[in-house]
Amino acid sequence: MDDPTTPSPYDLLFEGLWLIPIRHYLYALILIWTVFFYNFVEFHFLGDAVLQYFRGRVNLIYNPDSPIYHGVVSRCRTLHGRYVATPWLASPHLQTCFLNFHGLPPVFTYTRKLFRASDGGTIALDWLTNSHVADEDPHNQKEISKEDTTPIAVVIPGLTSDSSSAYLKHLAYNTAKSGWNVVISNHRGLGGISVTSDCFYNAGWTEDVRVVLDHLQHEFPMAPLFAIGTSIGANILVKYLGEEGEKTPLRGGVAICSPWDLLIILSLPNKIGDRFISRKFKQRLYDRALTIGLQGYAQLHEPQYTRLANWEGIKKSRSIRDFDNHATCHVGKFETVDTFYRKSSSTQYVGNVAVPLLCISALDDPLCTKEAIPWEECRANKNIVLVTTNHGGHLAFFEGLTASSLWWVRATNEFLGALSCSRYMHTQKIQESGSSGSRKQEEPSINQGPYLNIGEDGLVAAVNLEENTTRSKDATQVLKQRGPKVKDKRSFNVLCRQTKRSIWLLGYIGMVTGFPLVGMLMNYLFRKKQRPITASKS
């Protein structure tokens, strides 16, 4: 029998626990909470510190025969380097949240122009020109002339984003600073503009991109057009490029953090896979946050949604899928939500992309997860180079101790700069009606010759004149037009210091092309000298 006077082991245990100071319990609680929080927000600070060389590598997926990789991407140092996140933002969730709540955007003012579509819809085009950034005068932005040859970057925003978003300000400012003109094509009903028709934008709506690009090509025929799509805007851009093929006026494009396959991104958790199920709670938080944003967008245009969609269902929506079921499917005339997602996903259009396209995605993107990336489709298309990083979040990619810059913006500008100076830019194929038949792309023309355009920061870009310039202009007139378009006449030495290897390349070209001319000159002089001698002998 147990001795009643003998203390119970549990009593001894509790007495021992009471002897431990309370502050030690607090230390243990803080440690447990730190470990939980570190794993919950997916911190990777320690991994970056120890395995930075391996984890920071930028992965490139491309076709082995891709001329875009060998001719353009291979010259981009940023894409062949490493991406290391800002230490205090070493988490995809912290990066994504910080970008949306603050993002440290540069301060400037857009110039707005309204474009009216044929169906009566209004699209706000917000411009930031190179001259505006170079002059650093927020109240004096020069108008772009019809003869301006400065490349134009057309930006397609993400879901419920407009030109005031922090990441778009980073992109616009740095791209304009690189010597480009930037225009952000806000979605219908965003940017403070009312919906003036019965048409709303959605994840697969490409008609607005099509008409805006046609409008810009008509307004600025001398300026090469490029496009940058972000998030849902990237899905719209890739879908548009697949639909247009060779007919697009774009010379190249960049897709940042595209969702690719909306069925995977927005379907129910049990349809996604193990990884999505394990992150179910965090995915619900993001889904709920985006739904609130869509409901706010719907409230701005309540009269139209009340008439065209299920307004009560919109107000009660708890997910993007619910909102699309009660709003998008009604306005867009889709049978089911899955039908809308299937038709709007850009994955099925990847194979038809006919222009140089750079795609950038983070493997830890909490919104556009890596399961949706069409790896093999991108590898099969010679015009596409897919870039992935282990970290970066959604549209964030903060770098540096102060988080003052975004890595993907720097990579985008470097790629577009290299592409605009190369011979791999896409040329639009147009068929003319009449007896002339199809236009021959190989037809020599003075308007197809590239020439140098030197920006304020010394960036040298080769600019091609558009084919729709009047061909009856002679060479003298074209050369006269080119003269004043060079914005900054830098000295040869400064230009060579900025391009580093340019002086050696120019010297090599001079030797190769100069030797025949020198030989012809010496032969001419020698023959001229010999003529008197021959005449005297006779």
C-alpha positions in Angstrom: 0.0 0.0 0.0 1.1 3.5 -0.7 2.2 5.5 2.3 -0.2 8.4 2.7 2.6 10.5 4.2 4.7 10.1 1.1 4.2 13.1 -1.2 2.8 12.5 -4.7 5.2 12.8 -7.7 2.9 15.4 -9.2 3.0 17.4 -6.0 6.8 17.3 -6.1 6.6 18.4 -9.8 4.4 21.4 -9.1 6.5 22.4 -6.1 9.6 22.3 -8.4 7.8 24.3 -11.1 6.9 27.0 -8.5 10.5 27.3 -7.6 11.4 28.4 -11.2 11.4 32.2 -11.5 8.5 33.7 -13.5 10.9 35.6 -15.8 12.2 32.2 -17.1 8.7 31.3 -18.2 8.4 34.6 -20.0 11.7 33.9 -21.8 10.4 30.5 -22.8 7.1 32.0 -24.0 9.0 34.6 -26.1 11.2 31.9 -27.6 8.2 29.8 -28.6 6.3 32.7 -30.0 9.4 33.8 -32.0 9.8 30.3 -33.5 6.1 30.2 -34.3 6.1 33.7 -35.9 9.3 33.0 -37.8 7.7 29.9 -39.4 4.2 31.4 -39.8 5.3 34.4 -41.8 8.0 32.3 -43.6 11.0 34.3 -42.5 14.1 33.4 -44.4 16.6 35.9 -42.8 18.7 33.1 -41.3 18.7 31.1 -44.5 19.8 34.2 -46.5 22.6 34.9 -44.0 24.0 31.3 -44.2 23.0 30.2 -47.7 22.8 33.5 -49.6 25.1 32.3 -52.4 22.8 29.3 -53.2 19.3 30.7 -52.3 19.8 34.1 -54.0 20.4 32.8 -57.5 18.1 33.9 -60.2 16.8 31.0 -62.2 16.3 31.3 -66.0 14.1 29.0 -68.0 14.3 29.3 -71.8 14.4 27.4 -75.0 18.0 26.4 -75.9 17.6 27.9 -79.3 16.0 31.1 -78.0 17.4 34.2 -79.8 15.9 36.4 -77.1 18.1 34.8 -74.4 21.3 34.6 -76.4 20.8 38.1 -77.9 19.2 40.1 -75.1 18.9 38.4 -71.7 22.5 37.1 -71.8 23.6 40.8 -71.7 21.6 41.6 -68.6 23.7 41.4 -65.5 20.8 41.7 -63.1 19.2 38.6 -64.5 22.4 36.7 -64.1 23.1 37.9 -60.6 21.4 37.2 -57.3 18.4 38.6 -55.5 18.7 39.0 -51.7 15.7 40.5 -49.9 15.9 43.4 -47.5 16.9 41.8 -44.1 14.0 43.3 -42.1 11.6 42.3 -44.9 12.9 38.7 -45.4 9.4 37.2 -45.7 7.0 37.1 -48.6 4.2 38.2 -46.4 6.0 41.1 -44.9 7.2 42.2 -48.3 3.7 42.0 -49.8 2.1 43.8 -46.9 4.8 46.5 -46.7 4.4 47.2 -50.4 0.7 47.7 -50.2 0.6 49.7 -47.0 3.6 52.0 -47.7 6.2 50.8 -50.2 8.4 54.0 -50.0 7.3 55.2 -53.5 9.0 58.2 -55.2 7.1 61.5 -55.2 6.0 63.0 -58.6 2.9 64.0 -60.5 1.4 62.3 -63.5 -0.1 64.0 -66.5 -3.6 62.6 -67.2 -5.3 62.2 -70.5 -8.7 60.5 -70.9 -9.3 58.0 -73.7 -12.8 57.2 -74.8 -13.4 53.7 -76.2 -15.8 53.0 -79.0 -18.4 51.5 -76.5 -18.4 54.7 -74.5 -16.0 53.5 -71.8 -13.5 55.9 -70.3 -9.8 54.9 -69.7 -7.5 57.2 -67.7 -4.0 57.3 -69.3 -1.4 58.7 -66.7 1.8 59.8 -68.3 5.3 60.3 -66.9 7.8 61.4 -69.5 11.6 61.4 -69.5 11.7 65.1 -69.8 9.6 65.5 -66.6 11.9 63.3 -64.5 15.0 64.9 -66.0 13.9 68.5 -65.4 12.7 67.5 -61.9 9.8 70.0 -62.2 6.5 68.4 -61.1 4.5 71.3 -62.7 6.1 71.4 -66.1 5.8 68.2 -68.1 6.3 68.7 -71.8 3.8 67.3 -74.3 5.0 64.5 -76.5 5.1 65.4 -80.1 3.9 63.2 -82.9 7.5 62.9 -84.2 9.0 61.9 -80.9 11.0 58.7 -81.2 11.5 58.0 -77.4 10.3 54.5 -76.6 7.0 54.2 -74.7 6.4 51.7 -71.9 2.7 51.0 -71.5 1.9 49.6 -68.0 -1.1 47.4 -67.2 -1.9 47.4 -63.5 -3.0 44.6 -61.3 -6.3 43.9 -59.6 -7.9 47.1 -58.1 -4.5 48.9 -58.6 -4.1 52.2 -60.3 -1.3 54.6 -61.1 -1.2 55.8 -57.4 0.0 52.3 -56.2 3.4 52.3 -54.7 4.9 49.6 -57.0 3.6 51.4 -60.1 5.2 54.6 -59.0 8.5 52.8 -58.5 8.2 51.4 -62.0 7.1 54.6 -63.7 9.7 56.8 -62.1 12.7 54.5 -62.7 11.6 53.7 -66.3 11.2 57.3 -67.1 14.6 58.0 -65.5 16.1 55.5 -67.8 15.2 57.6 -70.8 11.7 56.3 -71.6 8.2 57.8 -71.7 5.8 55.8 -69.4 2.0 55.7 -69.6 -0.1 53.7 -67.1 -3.4 52.5 -68.7 -5.7 52.4 -65.6 -8.5 49.9 -65.7 -12.0 51.1 -66.2 -13.5 52.6 -63.1 -10.1 53.1 -61.4 -7.9 56.1 -60.9 -10.9 58.3 -59.9 -12.7 57.8 -63.2 -16.4 56.7 -63.3 -17.6 53.8 -65.4 -19.3 55.4 -68.4 -20.5 52.2 -70.1 -21.9 48.8 -69.2 -18.5 47.2 -69.6 -16.2 46.4 -66.7 -12.6 45.1 -66.8 -11.8 41.6 -65.6 -8.8 39.2 -65.5 -9.2 38.2 -69.1 -10.4 41.5 -70.7 -7.9 42.3 -73.4 -9.9 44.7 -75.5 -8.9 47.8 -73.6 -5.2 47.0 -74.1 -5.8 46.4 -77.8 -7.6 49.8 -78.4 -5.1 51.7 -76.2 -2.1 50.3 -78.1 -3.8 51.1 -81.4 -4.5 54.6 -80.2 -0.8 55.2 -79.1 0.5 53.8 -82.3 -1.6 56.2 -84.2 -0.7 59.2 -82.0 3.0 58.5 -81.8 3.9 56.5 -84.9 7.7 57.1 -84.5 7.9 55.8 -81.0 8.4 52.0 -80.4 5.8 50.5 -78.0 6.6 48.1 -75.2 4.3 46.8 -72.5 4.7 45.8 -68.8 1.9 43.9 -67.1 1.8 43.3 -63.3 -0.2 40.6 -61.5 -3.7 40.5 -63.2 -2.3 43.0 -65.7 0.4 40.4 -66.6 -2.2 37.8 -67.2 -4.1 40.2 -69.5 -0.8 41.1 -71.4 0.2 37.5 -72.0 -3.4 36.7 -73.1 -3.4 39.7 -75.5 0.0 38.7 -77.0 -1.3 35.2 -77.6 -4.4 36.4 -79.2 -2.7 38.9 -81.5 0.4 36.9 -82.4 2.4 38.7 -85.1 -0.2 41.5 -85.5 0.6 43.3 -82.3 2.3 46.7 -82.6 4.4 45.9 -79.4 8.1 45.5 -79.8 8.4 43.5 -76.6 6.9 42.9 -73.2 7.4 42.0 -69.5 5.0 40.1 -67.3 5.5 40.4 -63.5 4.0 38.0 -61.0 1.3 36.7 -63.4 -1.3 34.3 -62.0 -1.1 32.3 -65.2 -3.8 29.8 -64.4 -6.8 31.2 -62.6 -8.4 27.8 -62.0 -5.4 26.9 -59.8 -5.1 30.3 -58.1 -8.8 30.9 -57.3 -10.4 27.5 -57.1 -11.5 25.8 -53.9 -8.6 24.6 -51.6 -9.4 20.9 -52.1 -8.8 21.3 -55.8 -5.3 22.9 -55.5 -2.9 20.5 -53.9 -1.2 19.8 -50.7 0.8 23.0 -50.5 -2.3 25.2 -50.9 -4.2 23.2 -48.3 -1.3 23.6 -45.8 -1.4 27.4 -46.2 -5.2 27.5 -46.1 -5.5 30.1 -43.3 -3.0 32.6 -44.9 -4.6 32.1 -48.3 -8.0 32.9 -46.8 -6.5 36.2 -45.3 -5.3 37.3 -48.7 -8.4 36.2 -50.5 -10.5 38.1 -48.0 -8.4 41.2 -48.3 -8.7 41.2 -52.1 -12.4 40.6 -51.9 -12.8 43.7 -49.7 -10.9 45.6 -52.4 -13.3 44.4 -55.1 -16.3 45.2 -53.0 -14.9 48.7 -52.6 -14.5 49.0 -56.3 -18.1 47.8 -56.8 -19.4 50.4 -54.3 -17.9 53.1 -56.4 -20.0 52.0 -59.3 -23.1 50.7 -57.4 -25.7 51.9 -59.9 -24.2 49.9 -62.8 -23.6 46.8 -60.6 -27.1 47.0 -59.2 -28.5 47.0 -62.7 -26.2 44.4 -64.3 -25.3 42.0 -61.5 -26.5 40.5 -58.2 -25.8 43.4 -55.8 -26.9 41.6 -52.7 -24.6 38.7 -53.5 -21.7 41.1 -54.1 -22.2 42.7 -50.6 -22.2 39.2 -49.0 -19.2 37.9 -50.9 -16.5 36.4 -48.7 -14.0 35.4 -51.4 -12.9 36.4 -54.9 -14.8 33.4 -56.2 -18.0 34.6 -54.6 -17.5 38.1 -56.1 -16.9 36.7 -59.6 -19.9 34.5 -59.3 -22.2 37.4 -58.4 -20.6 40.2 -60.4 -18.1 39.1 -63.2 -20.1 36.2 -64.5 -23.3 38.4 -64.8 -21.6 41.3 -66.5 -19.3 39.2 -68.8 -22.1 36.7 -69.6 -20.1 33.6 -68.4 -22.0 30.4 -67.6 -20.0 29.6 -64.5 -17.1 30.9 -62.5 -14.9 28.0 -63.7 -15.8 28.8 -67.3 -14.7 32.4 -66.7 -11.4 31.3 -65.1 -10.7 28.8 -67.8 -11.3 31.3 -70.7 -9.4 34.1 -68.9 -6.2 32.2 -68.0 -3.2 33.1 -70.0 -1.5 29.7 -69.8 -3.3 28.5 -72.9 -2.0 31.5 -74.9 1.7 31.2 -74.0 2.5 29.1 -77.1 1.2 31.9 -79.5 3.3 34.7 -78.1 5.3 36.1 -81.0 7.2 39.0 -79.3 10.1 39.0 -76.9 8.6 38.5 -73.5 10.3 38.4 -70.1 8.3 36.8 -67.3 9.3 37.3 -63.6 7.8 35.3 -60.7 8.8 34.6 -57.1 8.5 31.1 -55.9 7.2 32.2 -52.5 4.5 34.5 -54.0 1.6 34.1 -51.6 -1.0 35.1 -54.2 0.2 33.7 -57.5 1.7 30.5 -56.4 4.4 28.5 -58.3 2.0 25.6 -59.0 0.3 27.8 -61.7 3.5 28.6 -63.6 3.5 27.0 -67.1 7.1 25.9 -67.0 7.2 23.7 -70.1 5.0 26.0 -72.2 7.4 28.9 -71.5 10.4 26.7 -72.3 8.9 25.6 -75.6 8.4 29.2 -76.9 11.6 30.7 -78.2 10.3 34.2 -77.6 9.8 33.8 -73.8 12.4 33.8 -71.0 11.0 32.9 -67.6 12.8 34.2 -64.6 12.1 32.9 -61.1 13.6 33.8 -57.7 13.3 31.9 -54.5 12.0 35.0 -52.6 10.3 38.2 -53.4 6.6 38.0 -52.4 4.0 39.5 -54.7 5.2 42.4 -56.7 7.6 43.4 -53.9 11.2 42.2 -54.4 12.6 44.9 -52.0 16.4 45.1 -51.9 19.0 47.0 -49.9 19.0 47.9 -46.3 16.6 50.8 -46.7 14.1 48.9 -49.0 14.2 52.0 -51.3 14.1 50.0 -54.6 12.5 47.0 -56.2 14.6 44.3 -57.8 12.1 43.5 -60.6 11.9 47.1 -61.6 15.7 47.2 -62.1 15.6 43.9 -64.0 12.7 45.1 -66.2 14.5 48.3 -67.2 17.7 46.5 -68.0 15.9 44.0 -70.2 13.9 46.6 -72.1 17.0 48.7 -72.5 19.0 45.8 -74.0 16.0 44.8 -76.2 15.5 48.3 -77.6 19.2 48.4 -78.6 19.0 45.0 -80.3 17.8 43.6 -83.6 15.4 41.2 -81.8 12.6 43.7 -81.3 9.3 42.5 -82.8 8.2 44.0 -86.1 4.4 44.2 -86.7 3.2 42.3 -89.7 0.4 44.2 -91.5 -1.5 43.1 -94.6 -2.4 45.9 -96.9 -5.6 45.7 -99.1 -5.4 46.3 -102.8 -3.1 45.2 -105.6 0.0 45.7 -103.6 -0.8 42.6 -101.6 1.1 41.7 -98.4 3.8 44.0 -97.2 7.3 42.5 -97.5 9.1 42.7 -94.2 12.5 42.4 -95.9 11.9 45.4 -98.1 14.7 47.9 -97.6 13.6 51.4 -96.5 15.3 54.4 -95.0 12.7 54.4 -92.3 13.8 51.0 -91.0 17.3 52.0 -90.1 18.2 52.4 -86.4 19.9 55.4 -85.0 21.1 56.5 -81.6 18.9 58.3 -79.1 20.9 59.4 -76.1 18.9 60.0 -72.9 19.6 62.4 -70.1 21.4 59.7 -68.1 23.6 58.7 -71.0 21.5 55.6 -71.9 22.0 54.8 -75.6 19.1 53.3 -77.4 18.6 52.3 -81.0 15.3 53.5 -82.3 13.6 52.3 -85.4 11.1 54.5 -87.3 7.7 52.9 -87.8 6.9 51.4 -91.2 3.8 53.5 -91.6 5.9 56.7 -92.1 5.4 58.1 -95.6 7.9 56.3 -97.8 8.0 59.2 -100.3 10.3 61.2 -98.0 13.8 61.2 -99.3 16.9 60.5 -97.3 17.8 64.2 -96.7 14.4 65.0 -95.2 14.6 62.0 -92.8 18.1 62.9 -91.7 17.0 66.5 -91.0 14.2 65.1 -88.8 16.5 62.9 -86.9 18.8 65.8 -86.0 16.9 67.6 -83.3 15.5 64.3 -81.8 18.8 63.6 -80.0 18.1 65.1 -76.6 21.6 65.3 -75.2 24.7 65.6 -77.3 27.3 64.0 -75.0 31.0 64.0 -75.7 32.6 60.9 -77.2 34.7 60.3 -74.2 31.7 60.4 -71.8 29.8 58.1 -74.0 32.7 55.7 -74.1 33.1 55.7 -70.3 29.4 54.9 -69.9 29.4 52.1 -72.4 32.9 50.9 -71.4 33.6 48.5 -74.2 32.1 50.7 -76.9 35.5 52.4 -77.7 37.1 49.0 -78.4 34.1 47.9 -80.5 34.2 51.1 -82.5 38.0 50.8 -83.0 37.6 47.2 -84.2 34.9 48.2 -86.6 37.0 51.1 -87.8 40.0 48.8 -88.6 37.9 46.2 -90.4 36.0 48.7 -92.5 38.9 51.2 -92.9 41.5 48.9 -94.3 39.8 48.4 -97.7 39.3 52.2 -98.0 43.0 52.9 -97.2 44.1 50.3 -99.8 41.9 51.9 -102.5 43.2 55.3 -101.7 46.9 54.2 -101.8 46.2 52.4 -105.1 44.7 55.5 -106.6 47.6 57.7 -105.5 50.1 55.2 -106.7 48.5 55.0 -110.1 48.3 58.8 -110.4 52.0 59.1 -109.5 53.0 56.6 -112.1 51.2 58.3 -115.0 53.8 61.1 -115.6 56.6 58.6 -115.5 55.0 56.4 -118.1 54.3 59.3 -120.3 57.9 60.6 -120.2 59.2 57.1 -121.2 57.0 57.0 -124.2 
